[in-house]
Amino acid sequence: MNVKEIIGKRIKELREAQGMSQKELSYGADLDRSYIASVENGQRNISIVNIEKVAIALGVTMKELFNDGEFNKHSKSSK
């Protein structure tokens, strides 16, 4: 799994855990719903600015967003 897929999976996981739709997340983050969908599907390279917007809309810190075992596996395997 590449980093775009890991970030997208994590965003989707956090969004679904809150019972939030892509439309609700896109509204809260001031981003297009199709953009959120492409990020969640690992098709889009999301900027750090938009990662912050998504974290705020999800009500989590950026640390919490990146606090996932997949990130740790990925960073160890890419060294």
Secondary structure as GFF3:
##gff-version 3
##sequence-region A 1 79
A	DSSP	alpha_helix	3	17	.	.	.	ID=ss1
A	DSSP	alpha_helix	22	29	.	.	.	ID=ss2
A	DSSP	alpha_helix	33	40	.	.	.	ID=ss3
A	DSSP	alpha_helix	48	58	.	.	.	ID=ss4
A	DSSP	alpha_helix	62	66	.	.	.	ID=ss5
A	DSSP	alpha_helix	69	77	.	.	.	ID=ss6
###
